[in-house]
Amino acid sequence: MRIEEFDFNLPENLIAQTPLKDRTASRLLVLDKATKKIEHKHFKDIKDYLKEGDCLVLNDTRVLPARLYGAKKDTGAKIEILLLHQQEDDRWEVLVKPAKKVKIGTKLTFGNGKLEATCIEIKEHGGRILEFSYDGIFYEILEALGEMPLPPYIKEQLSEQERYQTVYAKEKGSAAAPTAGLHFTNELLEEIRAMGVKVEFITLHVGLGTFRPVNVEEIDKHHMHSEFYHMSQKTADILTKTRENNQRIITVGTTSTRTLETIARDNDGSFVEKSGWTDIFIYPPYQFKAIDGLVTNFHLPKSSLIMMISAFAGRETILSAYEEAIEKQYRFFSFGDAMLII
């Protein structure tokens, strides 16, 4: 398939720049993928579409304040880096701006020397491997010096850093939030549990793939960057029982979806405890092995994410739903509205 098949016209004013005060006040477009019927609701109405015995799967990754501003130690030239993921010990894969100024052996300094780094490797995609040195605890230094890495299409400053975290964020390691989960509050999750819906967690640390556009004409030539994931034995057992009882598995976000589909693909459709790296790229006509429903935000034209949901519900169905969402002035991207596909 060609990338143009996933294009659509998105007015810039529909890109949400700030989050709503009430997480559950976002709008919710509900799409029945079998009948193609669309309903327009608010996110708190999601309870009306969940059933006793369903299993809701969320990604509990926590976003690091991963954007750091510093300088080259020898010249003082300004440098910006974005931490992607920790490789081992104090070595991290990062994006650098401007990248051409950072070569192997380049030394960088941040926060008046509170944190220093040396470039030890240049990656194929243009990223760098930096080895950090510091006194104290790395994550405490990062909390003091780093900024939340908001996506480039968000121009407004975020007044409350926690608003770019899910309320259940726990496992540190992401360069971006799993944004479909931003709509949940603890109160809403408790109400969902009280209905007899199981709420389970996986971890996928969102990395470079979130920032990489699809730059090929034929989408099957696109390669996703690997991201670390983990699923516990407890979650695997609950998912297995849900499937055995012919009940639904509904993922919250494309990251949860990629994790479950990776594990099911690699284990003959079964759910098992597993940690590893996934570069799974889901696009039509992919056959889903793990999920029955999906909660997601509204995505960029020609992105790998709209390709994934097109694989789940059908390209024409998704583009038609997006056309209706645009007509009805839904808010798009990280701080925007949500979509439930069942």
Backbone hydrogen bonds, N-H to C=O, Kabsch-Sander energy under -0.5 kcal/mol:
donor,donor_aa,acceptor,acceptor_aa,energy
3,I,217,E,-2.5
5,E,2,R,-1.7
6,F,3,I,-2.1
7,D,4,E,-1.5
10,L,8,F,-0.7
14,L,11,P,-1.9
15,I,12,E,-1.8
16,A,14,L,-0.8
16,A,332,F,-1.7
23,R,21,K,-0.7
25,A,22,D,-1.7
26,S,23,R,-0.9
28,L,41,K,-2.8
29,L,338,A,-2.4
30,V,28,L,-0.6
30,V,39,E,-2.8
31,L,29,L,-0.6
31,L,340,L,-3.2
32,D,30,V,-0.5
32,D,37,K,-2.5
33,K,31,L,-0.8
36,K,32,D,-2.6
39,E,30,V,-2.2
41,K,28,L,-3.1
41,K,39,E,-0.6
43,F,26,S,-3.3
44,K,24,T,-1.3
45,D,42,H,-2.4
46,I,43,F,-2.3
47,K,44,K,-0.9
48,D,45,D,-2.0
49,Y,46,I,-1.9
50,L,47,K,-1.1
53,G,196,G,-2.2
54,D,51,K,-2.3
55,C,248,R,-2.6
56,L,198,K,-3.4
57,V,55,C,-0.5
57,V,250,I,-2.5
58,L,56,L,-0.5
58,L,200,E,-2.7
60,D,58,L,-0.6
60,D,202,I,-2.6
62,R,171,E,-3.2
64,L,174,S,-2.6
66,A,64,L,-2.7
67,R,147,E,-2.3
68,L,66,A,-0.6
68,L,81,I,-2.4
70,G,68,L,-0.5
70,G,79,I,-3.3
71,A,109,T,-2.0
72,K,77,A,-2.3
73,K,107,K,-2.9
76,G,72,K,-2.2
79,I,70,G,-2.4
80,E,97,K,-2.7
81,I,68,L,-2.5
82,L,95,L,-2.4
83,L,66,A,-2.3
84,L,93,E,-3.1
85,H,93,E,-1.2
87,Q,91,R,-2.9
88,E,91,R,-0.9
91,R,88,E,-2.9
92,W,130,L,-2.6
93,E,85,H,-2.8
94,V,128,R,-2.9
95,L,82,L,-2.1
97,K,80,E,-2.7
99,A,96,V,-0.6
101,K,98,P,-1.3
102,V,99,A,-2.0
103,K,101,K,-0.7
105,G,119,C,-3.1
106,T,103,K,-2.5
108,L,117,A,-3.3
109,T,71,A,-2.5
110,F,115,L,-3.0
111,G,69,Y,-0.6
114,K,110,F,-0.6
114,K,111,G,-1.3
115,L,110,F,-1.9
116,E,133,S,-2.4
117,A,108,L,-2.3
118,T,131,E,-2.0
119,C,106,T,-2.5
120,I,129,I,-2.9
121,E,129,I,-1.1
123,K,127,G,-2.5
126,G,123,K,-1.6
128,R,94,V,-2.5
129,I,121,E,-2.5
130,L,92,W,-2.6
130,L,128,R,-0.6
131,E,118,T,-2.6
132,F,90,D,-2.6
132,F,130,L,-0.6
133,S,116,E,-2.8
135,D,114,K,-0.5
138,F,136,G,-0.5
141,I,137,I,-2.0
142,L,138,F,-2.7
143,E,139,Y,-2.2
144,A,140,E,-1.4
145,L,141,I,-2.3
146,G,142,L,-3.1
147,E,67,R,-2.2
150,L,148,M,-1.9
154,I,151,P,-1.8
155,K,153,Y,-0.7
159,S,157,Q,-0.7
161,Q,159,S,-0.5
163,R,160,E,-1.9
164,Y,161,Q,-1.9
165,Q,162,E,-1.7
169,A,166,T,-1.5
170,K,60,D,-3.1
171,E,60,D,-2.0
172,K,170,K,-0.8
173,G,62,R,-2.0
174,S,62,R,-2.1
175,A,206,V,-3.2
179,T,177,A,-1.6
181,G,178,P,-1.9
182,L,179,T,-1.4
183,H,180,A,-0.9
184,F,181,G,-1.5
189,L,185,T,-2.2
190,E,186,N,-2.1
191,E,187,E,-2.1
192,I,188,L,-2.1
193,R,189,L,-2.4
194,A,190,E,-2.3
195,M,191,E,-0.7
195,M,192,I,-0.8
196,G,193,R,-2.2
197,V,192,I,-1.5
198,K,54,D,-2.8
200,E,56,L,-3.0
200,E,198,K,-0.6
202,I,58,L,-2.5
203,T,230,H,-2.3
205,H,228,F,-2.3
206,V,204,L,-0.8
210,T,207,G,-1.5
211,F,208,L,-1.7
212,R,208,L,-1.0
215,N,213,P,-0.8
219,I,1,M,-2.3
219,I,217,E,-0.7
221,K,218,E,-2.1
222,H,219,I,-1.9
224,M,279,D,-0.6
227,E,278,T,-1.9
229,Y,276,G,-2.8
230,H,203,T,-2.4
231,M,274,K,-2.6
236,A,232,S,-2.2
237,D,233,Q,-2.7
238,I,234,K,-2.1
239,L,235,T,-2.5
240,T,236,A,-2.2
241,K,237,D,-2.4
242,T,238,I,-2.4
243,R,239,L,-2.3
244,E,240,T,-2.4
245,N,241,K,-1.9
246,N,243,R,-1.8
247,Q,242,T,-2.6
250,I,55,C,-2.9
250,I,248,R,-0.6
251,T,249,I,-0.5
251,T,293,G,-2.1
252,V,57,V,-2.9
253,G,251,T,-0.8
253,G,295,V,-3.1
257,T,253,G,-1.6
258,R,254,T,-2.6
259,T,255,T,-1.9
260,L,256,S,-2.3
261,E,257,T,-2.7
262,T,258,R,-2.0
263,I,259,T,-2.2
264,A,260,L,-2.6
265,R,261,E,-2.4
266,D,262,T,-2.0
267,N,263,I,-0.7
267,N,264,A,-0.6
268,D,265,R,-0.7
269,G,264,A,-3.5
270,S,267,N,-2.0
274,K,231,M,-1.9
276,G,229,Y,-2.1
278,T,227,E,-2.6
282,I,280,I,-0.5
283,Y,281,F,-0.6
286,Y,283,Y,-1.9
288,F,286,Y,-0.7
292,D,249,I,-3.4
293,G,249,I,-1.4
294,L,341,I,-2.3
295,V,251,T,-2.8
296,T,339,M,-2.8
298,F,337,D,-0.7
302,K,6,F,-2.8
303,S,300,L,-1.3
307,M,303,S,-1.4
308,M,304,S,-1.7
309,I,305,L,-2.1
310,S,306,I,-1.6
311,A,307,M,-1.7
312,F,308,M,-1.4
313,A,309,I,-2.4
314,G,310,S,-2.2
318,I,314,G,-2.5
319,L,315,R,-2.7
320,S,316,E,-2.1
321,A,317,T,-2.2
322,Y,318,I,-2.8
323,E,319,L,-2.0
324,E,320,S,-1.9
325,A,321,A,-2.4
326,I,322,Y,-2.6
327,E,323,E,-2.1
328,K,324,E,-2.0
329,Q,326,I,-1.5
330,Y,325,A,-2.7
332,F,14,L,-3.3
333,F,298,F,-2.0
336,G,333,F,-2.5
337,D,331,R,-3.0
338,A,27,R,-2.6
339,M,296,T,-3.1
340,L,29,L,-2.7
341,I,294,L,-3.1
341,I,339,M,-0.5
342,I,31,L,-2.4
342,I,340,L,-0.6
